[in-house]
Amino acid sequence: MASPRTVTIIALSVALGLFFVFMGTIKLTPRLSRDAYNEMKRAYKSYVRALPMLKKMGVSSILLRKSIGALEVACGIVMTLVPGRPKDVANFLLLLLVLAVLFFHQLVGDPLKRYAHALVFGILLTCRLLIARQPEEQPPEKRILSVNGDEQPLIHEAAPEKGKMKVS
């Protein structure tokens, strides 16, 4: 049976991955929702206007929106389907992306309701990364007591008494 930690990581990975695939797709194409796509276009135009440095570097609102959308889709797919370390890398990239988007929302003065989802998913990404980076708990070593040539586990460690907590 999988540990609760493993189940939590898998559930968060799939949910977050699908969310970012969905949001990235909305930034890339109007097929899912024309209204949401048009809203994204408008928002990214305001982000580029608020940061003239982007315009000087040759980054248009279209390039910024499509770059962020493509990165969200790619990292979302990795979070959903790819096992192991790449999930943590995708998680970290998405966390940086969410921080950048939160910065953009603050820069243009958006109300909280416009970026609350980014805040919540940023917290979820942080939780998933923290849980994934914690080491697995190893079961304690069983000490063996040799009695008349027969090896037996110590009584204290074999079964802790009900209602008592073992303190090391």
Steps between C-alpha positions, in 0.01 A plus 500: 500500500624846413589735783282806567796715392515326160124528448514872587785566259328312217165673560658845511715427195206390286266778615760773460623359171150494349427851626813642338439312174152653494616853584791483256268383223268795565798734454595331172170447322138620509367145441417433866351841579502799270409738786783375725745516209403863425529584870853351505596706194376818670676418828837430337480827304463683832797307648728604214379862523577500875853369437658712225821301551332204328417714198864620482616137504268423208250297701149561373183410687441216251847354556467530879153339505597217266829434682328479836218289354743256334705469820181434700387229257844334490547505878138391553555195278818414689322541835219272384683227308874489565625322813793594720722806518363678190176559695694698760669706228163570334354585842781749565463661156125534547556653843734761347244563229222550755720746690560694177127506424425620854757775447328601175159513670639719778677720249182585311297533821257213442257427785551180701212320328690521169804313629370297795525179295868565432557555871323175594679294236831655602438381855406153371818485289704598805333231713554234235867592466555499876331162541691351208837622629457355849681172554292184538458384857696182550354237729701470822750218517381208703740398769524133571540344840672166510348273765639148528616511139154612372480847350193701597408865447510715809158520661502883516557534127292206383168652605469835675245506776161638409458865592870560557726689267853382437749780561858472383 
